[in-house]
Amino acid sequence: MQLIKLEKLKSFLLLDKARWGQLFTCFCLVGISLWLCFVAPANAGIKDDRYDGNIFVVYAGNGSLVPARETLAKALAEHKPVFLTFYIDDSSDCKEYALVVSQVQAFYGRAAEIIPVDVDAIAPKDKYSPDEPGYFYSGKVPQVVVFNQEGQVVLNKSGQVPYEEIDDRLREVFDLLPRSESQELKRRSFNEFNSELTQ
């Protein structure tokens, strides 16, 4: 009797490599299935205040916004119009607002400097200079600050600032027709002759 048991054990241990591979694969699949059953799913989403990655990449599909191409100081020194926006990656309001920032970049990204600033990255200081983002941060997110070519603030607002309001200010900065006269971004004509040629 013991000889038969010993033979069965010996034949089991001498399984060919293919059967051991199948047995290992089945064991791994069962282990992974059990692990997935007991691991809590990631519960991050656009309507909550949980961190789940850079908001521009995750919610706007736009990884080109962060990091910004230039600093505020450099853009102001070069007399570029600037769209500065303050955000936090784990804020539901900022997650929702990421699409608006991406839309601003789509229309004005070549002509204006788009600078998203994560407020967690602003170094705490007693006093900031006017060419540092911390100088303009109001303590609320999202926040939008738009500068014209002379470095003057033409819009400084917190909350869900509508794209249309930002577009109106940037149209003024770039001397474009108002939205009521043109859905496309067209320059204002400066005399009749020029106006006739552009039409």
KOLFIVEX-682051 format. One record per atom (N, C-alpha, C): x, y, z. Coordinates in steps of 0.02 Angstrom, whole numbers, plus 50000, padded with zeros to 5 digits. Example, Ala and Ser with C-alpha at 12.3 -4.5 7.8 and 13.67 -1.06 7.14 Angstrom:
! KOLFIVEX-682051
506604971650390506154977550390506604983550390506424988850354506844994750357506455000250394
! end
This chain:
! KOLFIVEX-682051
500414994150000500005000050000500435006350000500945006250042501385011950044501775012749979501915007249947502265007349884501845010749830501195009649830500755012749781500725020349794500665022349857500645029449874501295032849854501845029349866502495032049848502565032849773502305028149735502335028449662501905034249636501315035249666500885040849645501225047549660501535048049718501885054149736502465055449687502825050049670503395050649625503155052749555502605050049532502345051849465502075059049466501785061149521501555068149527502145072949523502675071449558503255075749560503635075749493503555070749454503905070149391503475072649332502985076849346502585079749293503045083549246502885083549183503315087149135503265094749146503715098349116503765105549127503135109249104502805106949052502195110149028501645110049081501585104349114501065103849166501235108149226501875108549244502075112949299501935120249281502055122049218501915128849194501165130449197500745125649178500025126549182499795127249254500075123049296499895123349367500105130049397500695132549380500935138949405500495144649379500305144449316499875149549286499195149649321498905143849334498255143549369498315146449439498855144849473498975147449541499025155049539499395157749491499465165049485498795168349470498405165549425497745168449408497275168549468497275163049506496855162749566497095168049617497755168549625498035173549671497855180749651497925182249587497765189049563497015190349571496605185549556495885186349563495695187749635495985184149682495845185349753496095192249774496675194249749496945200849766496485206349740496235205749679495785210749651495125211249689494905205649716494275205649754494335209549819494925209549849495005212649914495335219549913495575221749856495885228349851495345233449836495355238849874494855244149864494995247849798494485249249759494595252849696494785260149710495115263249663495275270449668494635274349660494475278349709493845282049708493945289449693494385290949647494485297849629494065299549568493855305649564493445307849508493425315349505493105317849453493085325049441492675328749494492215325349528491775328549576492005327949648492625325449659492865324849729493535328349736493765328849797494395332249813494955327349828494995322049789495535317149798496045318049742496665316849758497205317449709497205311249664497215312249599497285306549554497715308349494498165313149502498615314849448498545322149429498965324249382498935331149359498265332449324497915337549346497235338749321497215340249246497735343249219497725344949148497815338749105498205333949129498295327749093497675323349100497435322549162496895317849176496215320449152496055326749164495385329249150495315333449087495875336249063495835340349002496205336948944496545331448958496905328048906497455332348876497755336648917498245341448891498855341648936499345337548920499955337448960500435342948942500285346948891500755352148869500715358348913500225358848957500165364848999500655364949057500835359149082501255358749141501875354749125502465357049137502635363549165502555369049113502475375149137502395380849092503035382049053502975384648993503565385948951504005391448980503695396549009504075402249036503825403949105504245407649141504035410249206503655416749196503305418849247502945425149244503425430949234503975430849269504475436249264504735436949193504895431349162505165431549094504645433949044504025431349050503495433449004503345440849010503325443549071503205450749080503795454849054504405452449062504995455949037504995456248961504715451048929504685450748856504055454148828503665457248872503055460848854502555456348817502475450248843501985445648815501345446048856500765445348825500155444548864500205437948902499935437848963499995431949005499305429949032499175423449029498585420449061498865416249118498785418549180499035415249239498445412049275498495405649290497955402349326498245398349385497915399049442498125395549502497665389549512497965383749531497575377649539497875373149592497495368149612497735362749656497495356249624497925351249620497755344949587497205341049621497085342149686496575338349721495955342549737495805347349695495215351549704494715349949649494095348349668493585346849617493445352849573493455358849602493345364849562493895365649510494515364349529495065364949482495045359449429494835353449449494765348049401494265349849347493705352749367493195354749319493455360549276493845364949305494085370949270494655369449222494965363649227495525361949183495335362249109494715360649093494485360949023494485368048997494295372849039494285379849018494995382349005495455380449048496155382549039496425379548974496255373348961496475370148899496165373548838495545375748844495205379248790495545386048777495745389548829496105395848822496765394548784497115389248802497735387648768497615386048695497065382648679496925380848610496855387048566496555392248591496445398248551497005403448557497305403948616497795409348628498495406948644498615400448643499255397648664499855399948625499765401848563500345404048522500485411548532499985415248550500065422548556500175424948628499915421248676499975423148746500345417648783500635419448839500965414448881500455411648931500335405148928499865401848974500285398849031500165401149092500565399049149500115396249205500015389649208499665386649265500145386149324499915388049383500335387949443499995383749496500325378349515500075374249571500225378049635499705379949672499815384149732500235380549786500235373849784500655370249831501395371349817501565373549756502255374649736502485381849748502035386249770502235393149785502605393149852503215395449850503615395649911503335400949958503205399050022502935404050069503455409450085503255415650078503685421450093503275426750128503615431350160503265437050190503025441950137503435442750084503275447550033503515444949965503095445749914503265443649846503355449849802503775449149751503855454549703503305454049650503155459549615502605459449565502735455049504503315451949498503425447349442503425440049466503175438949527503105432149554502365430449559502175424149543501475422249548501165423249617501565422149670501315422849738501045429849754501285434849718501065441749727500315442449709500085438549661499395439249636498915434049665499175429049700498755423649726498315426249783497655425249778497175427849827497005422849882497225416649876497065411649926496495407149906496215408149847495655403949823495845400849756495585394849744495685391549679495025389249651494965388849586495425391549537495405399149536495945402049514495995409349507496325410849440496085416049407496335418049341496585425249345497175426449318497445433149312497685433949240497435439149205497645440449136498015447149134498595447149102499015453049095499025455049021499045461549008499145463748939499895464248925500065466848866500775467248845501185471948890500855476748922501215481348966501285478649037501035472749049501075469649115500525471849163500015475349138499455477549179498945471849185498665471149244498155466049255497495468549225497215464649179496575466549148495995462049173496175456649208495675452249238495995448549296495675448749354495915445049412495295442649449495145436249442494525433549469494625426449495494285424849549494295418049577493655414349559493695407749561493115403649547493095401349475492515398849455492425396149388492295401949339492825405349320492765410949273492595408149204492045410149174491845407349109492355408949055492425404449007492885405548951492725412048915492085413548908491875419448871492145425848903492165426048969492425432049003493175432748992493535427148993494255427248979494365429248906493965426348862494015427748790493905435148777493415438248810493285445348802493905449548820494225447948876494815451748897495395450648849495495444448827496045443148781495915446148712495285446648692495115450048628495295457448634495185460448692495385467448702496145468048701496495463548733497225463648735497515463248665497235458848623497495457748556497145462148503496715466648525496355471148480495965467148427495585462248450495175458148406494455460448409494075458748358493365460348356493015457148416492495460448442492105457248496491765450848471491615446448515491295440048498490625441148463490275446548480489625447948450489695449348375490285451648354490395453148283490785447648247491105443348284491515438148252491615432248299491415426448276491565420348315492305418448305492565419748245493265418448232493685424048263494315422548274494765427648301495035431748242494755437748232494965442148178495175448848207495705451748180495925458348201495435463648179495375468948219494975474748200495305478248142494895480548095495185484348040495325491448064495855494548039496015501248062495825506648011495635504647950495355509447903494925505747851494545509447812494075506247765494435502247712494985504847686495345501547632495575494547655495865494247715496095487947743495505483247754494945485947775494345481947788494105478647725494115482247669493885479447606494355474047581494995474647592495475469647570495405463047609495245463447672495195457447713494555453547701494055456547669493435453047658493425449747593
! end
